[in-house]
Amino acid sequence: MSDRAPAIVLGHGTIAAGMVSAVERITGRGARLHPLSNDGLGGPEILALLRETMRATGATVLFTDLPAGSCSTAAVRAVHERPGAVLVMGANLPALLYFAMHEELAPADAAREAAARGGAALKTYPDAARAG
């Protein structure tokens, strides 16, 4: 992983590292994402870790695993402190793959489109509309 990455992936346990590893295996572009875990950290410590990692990597995009909880609460605060930064909550592998593959887009634009793609990737089988 590079010290410079346009995005940070923050999650519970090892989910961030696992998703970034999958992005690397699929695309070879895992270095665009810097994984972080909240293991053993409270809200203030997560925020401090995000601030330092954003400074060190230059990241302006944050992805979190859940739309609520300590990771997203800290990420909201970090985004408020960095003009132009964007937070995507509830990130999944399709969203991260889209972001990693669209280096030609500004990071904020890629993040917004990645969120849309990640949401659209959720499906049920059999299709609930046909199940009735």
N, C-alpha and C positions, 0 to 999 in steps of 0.2 A: 504494500500500500504506500502511496506517495504521501509526503508531508503536505502537499498542496492538493486540495480536493474542493470542488465547488459545492459539495453537499455532505452533510453529516446524517447518519442513520442512528437514531437513539432508541433503545428498547430494553425490555425486561430480559434478564438472563442473557443468553447467547443469541437471541433472535437476530439482532442487527448483524453480528459477525456471520451468522449463517446465511442471511439474505445477501450480504455483500459477497460472500464466497460463491454463492450461486450465480450472481451477476458476473463475477469474474470468470467462472467456468463456462457460462453460456456466451458471453460477449467479449471477454478479454479486457473489459473496461471497468473492472471493479475499483481501480484507483480513483475513479471519479467520486467514489463514496467512502467516507471515513466512518467505520462502525464504532459505536460507544454503547456501554451497558450501564444501567443504573444500579447494578449489584452493590449492596451494602451502603448505598448513598441515600440521604434524605434530600428534600427539595433544595435547600441552600447549596448542598454539595453538587447536585446535578447542575444547577445553574452555574456555579463556578466552573465546573468541568466544561460545560457548553461554551461559556465565555472564552475560556483559555483555548479550547479546540477551534473555535471560530477564528480567533486571532491567529493561531498557529497555522491553520490550513487555508485561511482566506474564504472559508465557506460562507455563502449567503443563503443557502437552502438547508432547511432541517426537515427530516422525515422522522416521524415517531410511529411506534407500533400501535398505539391506541389513541382514540380521540379525547381521552380523559386520563387522569392520573398524574403521577409525579413527573413523568417524562414530558408530557405535553404541557403541563403547567409551567415547568421550567423553560421549555422551548418557547412558549408564548412570551414569557418575560424577556428571553434573549432576543427574540425577533423585534420586540418593541424597542429594544436598545440599539438595534442596527438598522438604520434606514435602508429600505430596499430589500431587506431579508424577507423570505417566505417560509412558512411552515406548512407541511402536508402531514396531517394526522391520519392514523389508520393505514399507513403505507403497506403495500403488499409487493410481491415480486414483480407482477406486471408493471406496476408504477415505477419501480426502481429500474427495471430493464428499459423502459421508455426513456427515462431521464438519462441513463448511461449512454444510450445510443444516439442521443440528440445533442451532441456537443456544439453543433452549429447554432443552436438557439441560446439566447440569453438564459442563464440559470433560472431566473424567476419564471420566464415563459415556459421553459421545459418542465419546471415543477408543476405549474398550473395544468399543463396538458397531461403530465404524468398522473396527476390526481384524477382527472377525468378518465383516462385510460384504465387506471387501477379500479375505479368504481365499475366501469363497464365490463371488466373482466369477471366480475362475480356472476356466477350462473347456478341454476339448480338443475338437477336431473332426477326424474323426468321433469320437463318444463312444467312449472306450476300452472301456467295458462291452459295447458292441454289436460292436466290431471283431473279436472272437474268433470 
